Amino acid sequence: MKRPALLASLLLALTLAGLGLPAPALSREAVASTGVIGVRQTQLDPDYWIGRQKQPGKVVLDDKAIAAQNARLQTADPSLYDIEGLPQTLDGAQVRAWVEALSKRPDQTLYDANGKEGTQRQIDKLAASLNLKDIPDAQVTRYGLVTRRADLRTFPSRLRVFNAPGNTDIDRFQESALFPGTPVVIAHVSRDREWWFVVSNTYAAWVERESVAEGSKQQVFGYASRTPYLVVTGATARTVFTPEQPQVSDLQLDMGVRVPLLADWPADHLVNGQYPYTAHVIELPARDKDGGLVLVPALMPRTQDVATDYLPLTRANLLRQSFKFLGERYGWGHSYNARDCSGFVSEIYRSFGVQLPRNTRDQAVSPALNRFAFSVDDSHARRVEVMKSLQVGDLVYIPGHVMMVIGQEKDGPYVIHDTTGITYRKTDGELTRAPLNGV
């Protein structure tokens, strides 16, 4: 069998959807001391898995190959947006199509945080808030930079809704989030003028207007490509608290975020009332009094997990990066100031400079990624053969979920994932749900 190669074009996307793979022998064993079946304490350390690799430090993709892969993704994947390549004028029909593709009237009963069923009046109000009648036939293309971690919403509203009363972890109006420094196109405004419909490279949705600073195309994309730069390599990093510049004070930057580094900042010049010798001086976007873009210096403590370039893409680094999220709460659509399964793998790969589509459904079928999808015709032996060939960093997809392979044990491949929980069979045959709600 030809071995699926991570080298060929980043990763193997192995789709296991609806294939009825047999439950592993572990499913009937007693629960381990960790409380999670099949997981031992020693396996919660990335060094355990690194030590099982033959060449953990070997570079899987170099900078040139990563750049080529990103270009391929941008060209081939229909879920991505080439916002830098948009024309100077946006067509109104295109803007309407973007909004209507996302902000569809719910076709199922939804409940609020108190368990109260949503009403038709509420839905009508949400539909009216889209302000579709005010979309012009044509408009000048406008740009902005995200200034703080910003929720991407289905509708221009903070209303949280859920599939069932009491099940309040998965807000069905939460799409994703954008991180500080992300370029966007500002395509439309809500009826109350408090929300913008924005298009980023990976997603189009509603954000609160106060989270974006509007600037010129040159300012926005010039910022995103500036050198030298600093990359967040920890799960998160936070800027220094400063009362002088509240917009960039104690600001969270998530793994893979890239910001300009002001490497030539004079050592004796203050940054927001503080000498910078114990920190990196970075530049962050902020809003002026009119919502326009200004770039301001900020301090990133040298104790934070950051680097002056993207990390080398090795299997050892893939393991280290993934385990930095261990224990973080699961956050559907990047809610709870955290991330979900597809956000988790996206952030890991972004710390190497590798781009992925935002959502599981798009990652799993991306034409830019090597992919193996089982069919009903594949035998059990064939499936086992493929499973045994999985390597560190390969992504495994099941309906609505993605996991990253971290190694092989005698009983099969092991994965790390950001999950709401798992279901396993107890020794008496009863199915049990374990609400893990985290990485």
VEXVO-736424 format. One record per residue (C-alpha): x, y, z. Coordinates in nm, 2 decimals, m for minus. Layout:
# residues N
[[X Y Z]]
...
This chain:
# residues 439
[[0.00 0.00 0.00]]
[[0.12 0.35 m0.08]]
[[0.17 0.52 0.25]]
[[m0.02 0.85 0.30]]
[[0.25 1.11 0.31]]
[[0.23 1.43 0.52]]
[[0.51 1.55 0.30]]
[[0.31 1.55 m0.02]]
[[0.09 1.84 0.06]]
[[0.07 1.91 0.43]]
[[m0.16 1.64 0.57]]
[[m0.38 1.35 0.52]]
[[m0.75 1.43 0.57]]
[[m0.89 1.09 0.65]]
[[m1.27 1.09 0.64]]
[[m1.44 0.82 0.86]]
[[m1.79 0.95 0.84]]
[[m2.07 0.70 0.89]]
[[m1.85 0.39 0.82]]
[[m1.94 0.19 1.13]]
[[m1.58 0.12 1.23]]
[[m1.58 m0.14 1.51]]
[[m1.53 m0.01 1.86]]
[[m1.18 m0.08 2.00]]
[[m1.11 m0.34 2.26]]
[[m1.06 m0.05 2.51]]
[[m1.42 0.03 2.50]]
[[m1.50 m0.26 2.74]]
[[m1.21 m0.20 2.98]]
[[m1.24 m0.02 3.32]]
[[m1.19 0.35 3.31]]
[[m0.83 0.46 3.36]]
[[m0.70 0.67 3.65]]
[[m0.74 0.98 3.44]]
[[m1.11 0.92 3.43]]
[[m1.10 0.88 3.05]]
[[m1.10 0.53 2.91]]
[[m0.77 0.43 2.73]]
[[m0.57 0.74 2.85]]
[[m0.29 0.71 3.10]]
[[m0.12 0.99 3.28]]
[[0.21 0.94 3.10]]
[[0.03 1.00 2.77]]
[[m0.07 1.35 2.88]]
[[0.29 1.47 2.82]]
[[0.40 1.55 2.46]]
[[0.75 1.41 2.54]]
[[0.59 1.07 2.57]]
[[0.48 1.09 2.21]]
[[0.79 1.26 2.08]]
[[1.00 0.98 2.22]]
[[0.81 0.73 2.01]]
[[0.90 0.90 1.69]]
[[1.19 0.79 1.48]]
[[1.28 1.14 1.35]]
[[1.08 1.39 1.56]]
[[1.30 1.68 1.46]]
[[1.29 1.63 1.09]]
[[1.13 1.92 0.89]]
[[0.82 1.79 0.72]]
[[0.75 2.11 0.51]]
[[1.00 2.39 0.48]]
[[0.92 2.76 0.43]]
[[0.91 2.73 0.05]]
[[0.68 2.43 0.06]]
[[0.45 2.60 0.31]]
[[0.42 2.91 0.09]]
[[0.33 2.69 m0.21]]
[[0.07 2.50 0.00]]
[[m0.09 2.82 0.12]]
[[m0.10 2.95 m0.24]]
[[m0.26 2.63 m0.35]]
[[m0.52 2.65 m0.08]]
[[m0.61 3.01 m0.16]]
[[m0.65 2.92 m0.53]]
[[m0.83 2.58 m0.50]]
[[m1.04 2.60 m0.19]]
[[m1.39 2.76 m0.25]]
[[m1.44 2.83 0.12]]
[[m1.17 3.09 0.13]]
[[m1.20 3.46 0.02]]
[[m0.93 3.65 m0.17]]
[[m1.01 3.98 0.00]]
[[m0.70 4.15 m0.12]]
[[m0.79 4.06 m0.48]]
[[m1.14 4.21 m0.46]]
[[m1.22 4.49 m0.70]]
[[m1.23 4.86 m0.59]]
[[m1.61 4.85 m0.61]]
[[m1.83 4.58 m0.45]]
[[m2.13 4.47 m0.64]]
[[m2.45 4.49 m0.43]]
[[m2.57 4.15 m0.55]]
[[m2.25 3.99 m0.42]]
[[m2.29 4.16 m0.08]]
[[m2.65 4.04 m0.05]]
[[m2.54 3.69 m0.15]]
[[m2.28 3.69 0.13]]
[[m2.53 3.80 0.39]]
[[m2.81 3.58 0.28]]
[[m2.58 3.27 0.26]]
[[m2.51 3.31 0.63]]
[[m2.80 3.48 0.79]]
[[m3.08 3.23 0.71]]
[[m3.40 3.22 0.91]]
[[m3.38 2.93 1.15]]
[[m3.57 2.62 1.04]]
[[m3.58 2.46 1.38]]
[[m3.70 2.55 1.73]]
[[m3.43 2.74 1.93]]
[[m3.42 2.83 2.29]]
[[m3.26 3.12 2.49]]
[[m3.03 3.08 2.79]]
[[m3.33 3.06 3.02]]
[[m3.48 2.77 2.82]]
[[m3.76 2.99 2.67]]
[[m3.86 2.90 2.32]]
[[m3.78 3.16 2.05]]
[[m4.08 3.34 1.89]]
[[m4.16 3.43 1.53]]
[[m4.14 3.80 1.63]]
[[m3.78 3.76 1.74]]
[[m3.69 3.59 1.41]]
[[m3.86 3.87 1.22]]
[[m3.66 4.12 1.42]]
[[m3.34 3.95 1.34]]
[[m3.43 3.93 0.97]]
[[m3.50 4.31 0.97]]
[[m3.17 4.38 1.14]]
[[m2.99 4.26 0.83]]
[[m3.08 4.58 0.66]]
[[m3.09 4.42 0.32]]
[[m3.29 4.70 0.16]]
[[m3.01 4.94 0.22]]
[[m2.74 4.74 0.03]]
[[m2.65 4.97 m0.26]]
[[m2.61 4.85 m0.62]]
[[m2.24 4.92 m0.59]]
[[m2.01 5.05 m0.32]]
[[m1.65 5.14 m0.27]]
[[m1.46 4.84 m0.11]]
[[m1.37 4.93 0.24]]
[[m1.11 4.77 0.46]]
[[m1.03 4.73 0.83]]
[[m0.82 4.55 1.09]]
[[m0.96 4.37 1.38]]
[[m0.85 4.54 1.71]]
[[m0.97 4.28 1.97]]
[[m1.08 3.92 1.97]]
[[m1.41 3.95 1.79]]
[[m1.70 3.70 1.78]]
[[m1.84 3.63 1.43]]
[[m2.21 3.60 1.45]]
[[m2.48 3.46 1.23]]
[[m2.70 3.77 1.29]]
[[m2.60 4.12 1.41]]
[[m2.70 4.03 1.77]]
[[m2.56 3.90 2.09]]
[[m2.86 3.68 2.14]]
[[m2.75 3.33 2.23]]
[[m2.97 3.04 2.12]]
[[m2.96 2.67 2.17]]
[[m3.10 2.35 2.03]]
[[m3.25 2.24 2.36]]
[[m3.34 2.39 2.70]]
[[m3.04 2.37 2.94]]
[[m2.79 2.28 2.67]]
[[m2.61 2.62 2.67]]
[[m2.26 2.54 2.55]]
[[m2.33 2.55 2.18]]
[[m2.47 2.88 2.07]]
[[m2.62 2.83 1.73]]
[[m2.57 3.20 1.64]]
[[m2.19 3.18 1.71]]
[[m1.99 3.12 1.39]]
[[m1.63 3.18 1.49]]
[[m1.40 3.46 1.60]]
[[m1.14 3.69 1.45]]
[[m0.81 3.78 1.62]]
[[m0.64 4.12 1.65]]
[[m0.46 4.22 1.33]]
[[m0.68 4.02 1.10]]
[[m0.76 4.21 0.77]]
[[m1.12 4.23 0.67]]
[[m1.34 4.38 0.41]]
[[m1.63 4.59 0.55]]
[[m1.92 4.49 0.33]]
[[m2.24 4.60 0.50]]
[[m2.38 4.76 0.82]]
[[m2.67 4.64 1.04]]
[[m3.00 4.83 1.07]]
[[m2.89 4.97 1.42]]
[[m2.55 5.07 1.28]]
[[m2.38 4.87 1.56]]
[[m2.26 4.58 1.35]]
[[m2.06 4.53 1.04]]
[[m2.08 4.24 0.80]]
[[m1.71 4.16 0.73]]
[[m1.53 3.92 0.50]]
[[m1.20 3.78 0.62]]
[[m0.98 3.54 0.43]]
[[m1.15 3.24 0.60]]
[[m1.50 3.36 0.70]]
[[m1.78 3.61 0.63]]
[[m2.01 3.71 0.92]]
[[m2.13 3.98 1.15]]
[[m1.90 4.15 1.41]]
[[m1.95 4.43 1.65]]
[[m1.84 4.76 1.48]]
[[m1.63 4.85 1.78]]
[[m1.40 4.55 1.71]]
[[m1.28 4.68 1.38]]
[[m1.07 4.99 1.28]]
[[m1.13 5.11 0.93]]
[[m0.82 5.20 0.72]]
[[m0.70 5.21 0.36]]
[[m0.62 4.89 0.16]]
[[m0.25 4.98 0.18]]
[[m0.26 5.03 0.56]]
[[m0.45 4.71 0.62]]
[[m0.25 4.47 0.40]]
[[0.08 4.65 0.47]]
[[0.03 4.58 0.84]]
[[m0.04 4.21 0.78]]
[[0.28 4.16 0.57]]
[[0.52 4.38 0.77]]
[[0.86 4.25 0.87]]
[[1.01 4.19 1.11]]
[[0.73 4.03 1.31]]
[[0.65 3.83 1.62]]
[[0.44 3.51 1.62]]
[[0.24 3.38 1.92]]
[[0.36 3.02 1.97]]
[[0.18 2.96 2.31]]
[[m0.19 2.88 2.34]]
[[m0.23 3.25 2.41]]
[[m0.01 3.55 2.49]]
[[m0.10 3.87 2.66]]
[[0.03 4.22 2.62]]
[[0.14 4.42 2.93]]
[[m0.13 4.60 3.12]]
[[m0.12 4.97 3.05]]
[[m0.36 5.25 3.17]]
[[m0.21 5.48 2.91]]
[[m0.34 5.29 2.61]]
[[m0.64 5.07 2.72]]
[[m0.71 4.93 2.37]]
[[m0.38 4.74 2.37]]
[[m0.37 4.67 2.75]]
[[m0.37 4.31 2.86]]
[[m0.48 4.21 2.51]]
[[m0.51 3.84 2.43]]
[[m0.34 3.71 2.12]]
[[m0.40 3.35 2.02]]
[[m0.16 3.09 1.88]]
[[m0.05 3.17 1.53]]
[[m0.12 3.55 1.55]]
[[0.14 3.75 1.37]]
[[0.21 4.11 1.46]]
[[0.48 4.36 1.35]]
[[0.79 4.38 1.57]]
[[0.94 4.72 1.63]]
[[1.29 4.59 1.66]]
[[1.46 4.93 1.63]]
[[1.26 5.09 1.91]]
[[1.51 5.30 2.11]]
[[1.58 5.13 2.45]]
[[1.54 5.46 2.64]]
[[1.21 5.55 2.48]]
[[0.90 5.48 2.69]]
[[0.62 5.26 2.56]]
[[0.29 5.36 2.73]]
[[0.48 5.48 3.04]]
[[0.72 5.19 3.07]]
[[1.08 5.11 2.97]]
[[1.07 4.83 2.71]]
[[1.39 4.64 2.80]]
[[1.20 4.34 2.95]]
[[0.96 4.31 2.66]]
[[0.92 4.30 2.28]]
[[0.79 4.62 2.13]]
[[0.51 4.53 1.89]]
[[0.26 4.73 1.69]]
[[m0.11 4.68 1.72]]
[[m0.42 4.82 1.55]]
[[m0.65 5.05 1.75]]
[[m0.95 5.28 1.68]]
[[m0.94 5.65 1.68]]
[[m1.24 5.85 1.81]]
[[m1.41 5.82 1.47]]
[[m1.33 5.44 1.43]]
[[m1.04 5.50 1.20]]
[[m0.73 5.28 1.20]]
[[m0.43 5.39 1.41]]
[[m0.12 5.18 1.48]]
[[0.02 5.20 1.83]]
[[0.31 5.04 2.01]]
[[0.25 4.78 2.28]]
[[0.47 4.56 2.50]]
[[0.47 4.19 2.49]]
[[0.66 4.05 2.79]]
[[0.97 3.84 2.71]]
[[0.82 3.57 2.94]]
[[0.54 3.51 2.69]]
[[0.55 3.22 2.45]]
[[0.64 3.40 2.13]]
[[0.89 3.37 1.85]]
[[1.05 3.60 1.59]]
[[0.94 3.36 1.31]]
[[0.70 3.07 1.25]]
[[0.81 2.74 1.40]]
[[0.98 2.47 1.20]]
[[0.71 2.22 1.09]]
[[0.84 1.90 1.26]]
[[0.65 1.62 1.43]]
[[0.80 1.71 1.76]]
[[0.68 2.07 1.73]]
[[0.33 1.95 1.62]]
[[0.31 1.75 1.94]]
[[0.44 2.04 2.16]]
[[0.20 2.29 2.00]]
[[m0.10 2.07 2.03]]
[[m0.04 1.99 2.40]]
[[m0.01 2.36 2.49]]
[[m0.39 2.36 2.47]]
[[m0.43 2.06 2.70]]
[[m0.71 2.13 2.96]]
[[m0.85 2.44 2.78]]
[[m1.23 2.45 2.79]]
[[m1.41 2.36 2.47]]
[[m1.55 2.67 2.30]]
[[m1.79 2.63 2.01]]
[[m1.71 2.88 1.74]]
[[m1.42 3.02 1.94]]
[[m1.66 3.11 2.23]]
[[m1.56 3.10 2.60]]
[[m1.25 3.28 2.49]]
[[m1.13 2.94 2.37]]
[[m1.18 2.74 2.05]]
[[m1.35 2.43 1.90]]
[[m1.22 2.13 1.72]]
[[m1.14 2.29 1.39]]
[[m1.02 2.61 1.55]]
[[m0.79 2.40 1.76]]
[[m0.62 2.23 1.46]]
[[m0.62 2.56 1.26]]
[[m0.43 2.74 1.54]]
[[m0.18 2.46 1.57]]
[[m0.09 2.47 1.21]]
[[m0.10 2.85 1.19]]
[[0.19 2.86 1.44]]
[[0.40 2.70 1.15]]
[[0.26 2.95 0.90]]
[[0.02 2.69 0.75]]
[[m0.33 2.80 0.66]]
[[m0.64 2.59 0.69]]
[[m1.01 2.65 0.62]]
[[m1.20 2.75 0.93]]
[[m1.47 2.49 0.96]]
[[m1.45 2.11 0.98]]
[[m1.69 2.06 0.69]]
[[m1.45 2.27 0.46]]
[[m1.13 2.12 0.59]]
[[m1.25 1.76 0.54]]
[[m1.32 1.81 0.17]]
[[m1.06 2.08 0.07]]
[[m0.93 2.01 m0.28]]
[[m0.60 2.16 m0.16]]
[[m0.53 1.89 0.09]]
[[m0.43 1.52 0.04]]
[[m0.74 1.33 0.14]]
[[m0.85 0.97 0.18]]
[[m1.22 0.90 0.22]]
[[m1.35 0.56 0.31]]
[[m1.65 0.42 0.12]]
[[m1.89 0.14 0.21]]
[[m1.69 m0.08 m0.02]]
[[m1.37 m0.06 0.19]]
[[m1.31 m0.38 0.39]]
[[m1.23 m0.39 0.76]]
[[m0.88 m0.50 0.67]]
[[m0.83 m0.20 0.44]]
[[m0.95 0.04 0.71]]
[[m0.72 m0.11 0.97]]
[[m0.43 m0.09 0.72]]
[[m0.49 0.28 0.66]]
[[m0.54 0.36 1.03]]
[[m0.20 0.19 1.11]]
[[m0.03 0.42 0.85]]
[[m0.14 0.74 1.01]]
[[0.14 0.98 1.12]]
[[0.17 1.26 1.37]]
[[m0.02 1.57 1.24]]
[[m0.26 1.38 1.02]]
[[m0.62 1.50 1.07]]
[[m0.90 1.25 1.11]]
[[m1.26 1.37 1.03]]
[[m1.59 1.22 1.15]]
[[m1.92 1.40 1.10]]
[[m1.88 1.75 1.25]]
[[m1.55 1.68 1.42]]
[[m1.18 1.67 1.36]]
[[m0.89 1.51 1.56]]
[[m0.51 1.53 1.52]]
[[m0.31 1.21 1.53]]
[[m0.03 1.21 1.79]]
[[0.10 0.85 1.75]]
[[0.04 0.48 1.75]]
[[0.00 0.23 2.03]]
[[m0.07 m0.14 2.01]]
[[m0.44 m0.08 2.02]]
[[m0.43 0.17 1.73]]
[[m0.37 0.54 1.66]]
[[m0.42 0.80 1.94]]
[[m0.55 1.15 1.87]]
[[m0.57 1.49 2.05]]
[[m0.88 1.69 2.00]]
[[m1.10 1.97 2.13]]
[[m1.42 1.80 2.21]]
[[m1.75 1.82 2.40]]
[[m1.71 1.46 2.51]]
[[m1.68 1.09 2.42]]
[[m1.91 0.79 2.43]]
[[m1.78 0.45 2.53]]
[[m1.92 0.11 2.62]]
[[m1.89 0.00 2.98]]
[[m1.80 m0.36 3.09]]
[[m2.17 m0.44 3.12]]
[[m2.24 m0.32 2.77]]
[[m2.40 0.01 2.86]]
[[m2.32 0.32 2.66]]
[[m2.18 0.60 2.87]]
[[m2.13 0.96 2.78]]
[[m1.83 1.14 2.93]]
[[m1.86 1.53 2.90]]
[[m1.49 1.62 2.85]]
[[m1.56 1.97 2.73]]
[[m1.20 2.05 2.65]]
[[m0.87 1.95 2.49]]
